[in-house]
Amino acid sequence: MVRINTLSPVSSRPAEYRDMVKKDWSTFTKRITVDATMRAIYNAWSTRSEIERWFLSKAVFAGPGNVPRAKDERFLGGDTYQWEWHGYANGSPERGRVLEANGHDFLSFTFADESVVEVKIVSEDGMKIVQLTQKQIAPDDNLHIYIGCGEGWTFYLANLKSILEGGIDLRNKNDKIQGVVNS
């Protein structure tokens, strides 16, 4: 009879397992090419009218004095937001703060229990790339935020690309249909 030691130290396990144990579960980065101008990409993130085209069912940005911004007005660092999504009966509301918005190629905001999302728009080999990093993800034994947000951002970045390159909206807008990757 062969006996397997299931309690072997991490150092004697395969490299893939050791890498997984050492992985930094407090941050991830997603990148996607988008065939659009820097301005169009930035506006897609920074105005209510544009962010509702590819990401949210409803977005409210408020500036100083909690005064709501106009639908085509860009948000600024220090603004607050309230977002709702398609595909959820109550919109699954999210509230947070815009930390930085340079008006060109970088913005950041709080998200999902005070983690921070940074969006950079860069040019690489003649292409525009949207690079999203979510960091300061709170420790969670089940990795709900890391996995859920990673899956969500992957879909929404693909939808951003779809909208800006061809106009097809891939989101599920029916709140009676649950458990699908596009809501």
C-alpha positions as CSV (number, residue, x, y, z in Angstrom):
1,M,0.0,0.0,0.0
2,V,1.3,3.5,-1.0
3,R,0.8,6.1,1.6
4,I,0.4,9.7,0.6
5,N,1.4,12.4,2.9
6,T,-1.4,15.0,2.5
7,L,0.2,17.3,5.1
8,S,3.5,17.8,3.3
9,P,5.0,21.3,3.6
10,V,4.3,23.8,0.8
11,S,8.0,23.6,-0.2
12,S,7.6,20.0,-1.3
13,R,4.5,20.6,-3.4
14,P,4.5,21.4,-7.2
15,A,5.6,24.9,-8.2
16,E,2.1,25.8,-9.4
17,Y,0.8,25.2,-5.9
18,R,3.6,27.2,-4.2
19,D,3.0,30.1,-6.6
20,M,-0.7,30.1,-5.8
21,V,-0.1,30.2,-2.1
22,K,2.4,33.1,-2.5
23,K,0.1,35.0,-4.9
24,D,-0.9,38.5,-3.9
25,W,-4.7,38.2,-3.6
26,S,-5.1,41.9,-2.8
27,T,-4.6,43.2,-6.4
28,F,-5.1,42.2,-10.0
29,T,-4.7,43.9,-13.4
30,K,-6.8,43.4,-16.6
31,R,-5.8,44.8,-20.0
32,I,-7.6,45.1,-23.2
33,T,-6.9,46.7,-26.6
34,V,-9.6,49.2,-27.8
35,D,-9.6,50.7,-31.3
36,A,-10.8,54.2,-30.3
37,T,-9.3,57.6,-29.5
38,M,-7.9,58.3,-26.1
39,R,-10.6,60.9,-25.6
40,A,-13.4,58.5,-26.5
41,I,-12.1,55.9,-24.1
42,Y,-11.6,58.4,-21.3
43,N,-15.1,59.9,-21.8
44,A,-16.5,56.4,-21.7
45,W,-15.3,56.2,-18.1
46,S,-15.8,59.7,-16.9
47,T,-19.3,60.9,-18.0
48,R,-22.7,59.6,-16.9
49,S,-24.0,59.4,-20.5
50,E,-21.1,57.4,-21.7
51,I,-20.6,55.1,-18.7
52,E,-24.2,54.1,-18.9
53,R,-23.7,53.0,-22.5
54,W,-21.4,50.1,-21.6
55,F,-21.2,49.6,-17.8
56,L,-24.1,50.8,-15.7
57,S,-27.8,51.1,-15.8
58,K,-27.6,54.3,-13.8
59,A,-24.7,56.5,-12.7
60,V,-24.9,59.7,-10.6
61,F,-21.7,61.7,-10.0
62,A,-21.9,64.6,-7.5
63,G,-19.4,67.4,-7.1
64,P,-18.8,69.9,-4.3
65,G,-21.9,70.4,-2.1
66,N,-23.3,67.1,-3.4
67,V,-24.5,68.8,-6.6
68,P,-25.1,66.2,-9.3
69,R,-23.1,66.6,-12.5
70,A,-24.8,67.0,-15.8
71,K,-25.0,63.8,-18.0
72,D,-22.2,64.9,-20.3
73,E,-20.0,66.6,-17.6
74,R,-16.9,64.7,-16.6
75,F,-16.4,63.7,-13.0
76,L,-13.5,65.1,-11.1
77,G,-11.3,63.9,-8.3
78,G,-13.1,64.3,-5.0
79,D,-16.6,63.7,-6.5
80,T,-18.8,60.9,-5.1
81,Y,-20.8,58.4,-7.1
82,Q,-23.7,56.1,-6.9
83,W,-23.9,53.3,-9.5
84,E,-26.5,50.7,-10.4
85,W,-26.2,47.7,-12.8
86,H,-28.6,46.0,-15.2
87,G,-29.5,42.5,-14.4
88,Y,-30.3,43.0,-10.7
89,A,-33.7,43.7,-9.3
90,N,-32.4,46.4,-7.0
91,G,-29.6,47.6,-9.3
92,S,-27.0,46.3,-6.8
93,P,-26.1,49.9,-5.7
94,E,-22.5,50.8,-5.2
95,R,-21.4,54.1,-3.7
96,G,-17.9,55.5,-3.7
97,R,-15.5,58.3,-4.3
98,V,-13.5,59.4,-7.3
99,L,-9.9,59.7,-6.1
100,E,-8.3,61.1,-9.2
101,A,-9.2,62.1,-12.7
102,N,-6.6,63.8,-14.9
103,G,-9.0,64.5,-17.8
104,H,-6.8,62.5,-20.3
105,D,-5.6,59.0,-19.5
106,F,-5.9,58.2,-15.8
107,L,-8.6,57.9,-13.2
108,S,-9.1,56.1,-9.9
109,F,-12.0,55.5,-7.6
110,T,-13.0,53.5,-4.5
111,F,-14.9,50.3,-5.2
112,A,-16.1,47.1,-3.5
113,D,-15.5,47.7,0.2
114,E,-13.0,50.5,-0.2
115,S,-10.6,48.8,-2.6
116,V,-9.2,51.1,-5.2
117,V,-9.6,50.8,-9.0
118,E,-7.1,52.6,-11.3
119,V,-7.8,52.9,-15.0
120,K,-4.9,53.9,-17.3
121,I,-5.2,54.4,-21.0
122,V,-1.9,53.8,-22.7
123,S,-0.6,53.5,-26.3
124,E,1.4,50.4,-27.0
125,D,2.7,49.4,-30.5
126,G,0.1,51.7,-32.2
127,M,-2.9,50.5,-30.1
128,K,-4.8,52.0,-27.2
129,I,-4.9,49.7,-24.2
130,V,-7.2,50.1,-21.2
131,Q,-5.4,48.8,-18.1
132,L,-7.5,48.4,-15.0
133,T,-5.9,47.6,-11.7
134,Q,-8.0,46.8,-8.6
135,K,-5.9,46.9,-5.5
136,Q,-6.2,47.1,-1.7
137,I,-8.7,44.2,-1.8
138,A,-9.5,43.3,1.7
139,P,-8.5,39.8,2.9
140,D,-11.4,37.3,2.3
141,D,-11.0,33.5,2.8
142,N,-13.4,32.8,-0.1
143,L,-11.8,35.4,-2.4
144,H,-15.3,36.8,-3.3
145,I,-14.1,40.3,-4.2
146,Y,-11.0,39.1,-6.0
147,I,-12.8,36.5,-8.1
148,G,-16.1,38.4,-8.5
149,C,-14.6,41.7,-9.5
150,G,-12.0,40.0,-11.7
151,E,-14.8,38.2,-13.6
152,G,-16.9,41.4,-13.7
153,W,-14.2,43.7,-15.0
154,T,-13.2,41.1,-17.7
155,F,-16.8,41.2,-19.0
156,Y,-17.2,45.0,-18.7
157,L,-13.9,45.7,-20.4
158,A,-15.0,43.5,-23.3
159,N,-18.3,45.3,-23.4
160,L,-16.4,48.7,-23.5
161,K,-14.5,47.4,-26.4
162,S,-17.6,46.2,-28.1
163,I,-19.5,49.5,-27.7
164,L,-16.6,51.7,-28.8
165,E,-15.6,49.5,-31.7
166,G,-19.0,48.4,-33.0
167,G,-21.9,49.5,-30.9
168,I,-23.1,46.1,-29.7
169,D,-24.1,46.1,-26.0
170,L,-23.5,42.6,-24.5
171,R,-25.1,43.3,-21.1
172,N,-28.1,41.3,-19.8
173,K,-30.7,43.9,-19.0
174,N,-33.4,41.5,-17.8
175,D,-33.3,41.4,-14.0
176,K,-35.3,38.1,-14.0
177,I,-32.4,36.3,-15.6
178,Q,-29.7,35.7,-13.0
179,G,-26.4,33.9,-12.8
180,V,-25.1,34.9,-16.2
181,V,-21.7,36.4,-16.9
182,N,-23.1,39.5,-18.7
183,S,-24.7,41.1,-15.7
